[in-house]
Amino acid sequence: MTSVAGNTQLYDFDPATGLITNGLHLTVRTPGVTMPEPGAHYGAAFSHDSRYAYFVVTTDGPAKIYRIPTSVESADDVDRSLEFVASMPAADRWVPMQLGPDRRI
């Protein structure tokens, strides 16, 4: 789940019961900076095999794409596993993401 307020959460989902549990806050930090990176978190998608969650953070500059393994279980796992993937020009702060028929986001 993403929020324009500047945060993203990853939850466990049980398809048998419909329960959503174990929310983890995904904090994006710029290397060398202790404060979370500001920006609107809007687009999110899962990889074709559900091993990774991808999300976009936009500011006044380029949109930044991050990924995290869906197997993370703690805040420490998040800090170790969050990976910057790419940046791209953003014409808008709202950058949606979607898994395509070619199994790419």
C-alpha positions as CSV (number, residue, x, y, z in Angstrom):
1,M,0.0,0.0,0.0
2,T,1.3,3.4,-0.9
3,S,0.4,6.9,0.3
4,V,0.9,10.4,-1.1
5,A,1.8,11.4,2.4
6,G,5.2,9.8,1.8
7,N,5.1,6.2,3.0
8,T,4.7,2.7,1.8
9,Q,3.7,-0.4,3.8
10,L,4.0,-4.1,2.9
11,Y,1.5,-6.6,4.5
12,D,1.0,-10.4,4.5
13,F,-2.2,-11.5,2.9
14,D,-3.9,-14.9,3.6
15,P,-6.0,-15.7,0.5
16,A,-7.8,-18.4,2.4
17,T,-9.1,-16.1,5.1
18,G,-8.7,-12.7,3.5
19,L,-6.8,-11.4,6.6
20,I,-4.2,-8.7,6.1
21,T,-1.5,-8.8,8.9
22,N,2.1,-8.0,9.8
23,G,2.4,-4.5,8.3
24,L,5.9,-3.2,7.7
25,H,6.7,0.4,7.0
26,L,9.1,0.8,4.1
27,T,11.3,3.8,4.8
28,V,13.4,5.1,1.9
29,R,16.6,6.7,3.0
30,T,19.2,8.6,1.0
31,P,22.6,7.2,1.7
32,G,24.4,9.2,4.4
33,V,21.1,11.0,5.5
34,T,19.3,9.9,8.6
35,M,15.9,11.3,7.7
36,P,13.5,9.4,5.4
37,E,13.5,10.6,1.8
38,P,10.5,12.9,1.2
39,G,8.1,12.4,-1.7
40,A,4.8,11.1,-2.8
41,H,4.6,7.3,-2.8
42,Y,2.0,6.4,-5.3
43,G,2.6,3.5,-7.8
44,A,3.2,0.0,-6.6
45,A,3.2,-3.5,-8.3
46,F,4.4,-7.0,-7.6
47,S,6.8,-9.0,-9.8
48,H,5.2,-11.8,-11.9
49,D,6.3,-14.4,-9.3
50,S,5.4,-12.2,-6.3
51,R,9.0,-12.4,-5.0
52,Y,9.4,-8.6,-5.1
53,A,7.2,-5.5,-4.5
54,Y,8.1,-2.4,-6.5
55,F,7.1,1.2,-5.7
56,V,7.7,4.7,-6.9
57,V,8.7,7.8,-4.9
58,T,8.2,11.1,-6.7
59,T,9.5,14.6,-5.8
60,D,10.0,17.7,-7.8
61,G,12.8,15.8,-9.6
62,P,12.8,12.4,-11.3
63,A,10.7,9.5,-10.1
64,K,12.7,6.8,-8.2
65,I,11.8,3.2,-8.4
66,Y,12.6,0.8,-5.5
67,R,12.1,-2.9,-4.9
68,I,11.9,-5.0,-1.8
69,P,11.7,-8.8,-1.4
70,T,8.2,-9.8,-0.2
71,S,9.9,-12.2,2.2
72,V,11.1,-9.4,4.6
73,E,9.9,-10.0,8.1
74,S,11.2,-7.0,10.1
75,A,12.3,-3.4,10.0
76,D,15.9,-4.6,10.0
77,D,15.2,-6.7,6.9
78,V,13.7,-3.7,5.2
79,D,16.8,-1.6,5.8
80,R,19.1,-4.3,4.5
81,S,16.9,-5.3,1.5
82,L,15.4,-2.2,0.1
83,E,17.0,-1.6,-3.3
84,F,17.0,1.4,-5.6
85,V,16.2,0.2,-9.2
86,A,16.1,3.2,-11.4
87,S,15.0,6.8,-11.9
88,M,13.0,8.2,-14.7
89,P,11.6,11.7,-15.7
90,A,8.2,12.2,-14.2
91,A,5.8,14.6,-15.9
92,D,3.5,14.2,-12.8
93,R,3.8,13.3,-9.1
94,W,1.4,10.3,-9.8
95,V,3.4,7.5,-11.4
96,P,1.3,4.3,-11.6
97,M,2.8,0.9,-12.0
98,Q,1.2,-2.3,-13.4
99,L,2.3,-5.8,-14.3
100,G,2.0,-6.2,-18.0
101,P,1.1,-9.3,-20.2
102,D,4.9,-9.7,-20.9
103,R,5.3,-10.2,-17.1
104,R,7.3,-6.9,-16.8
105,I,6.3,-3.9,-14.8
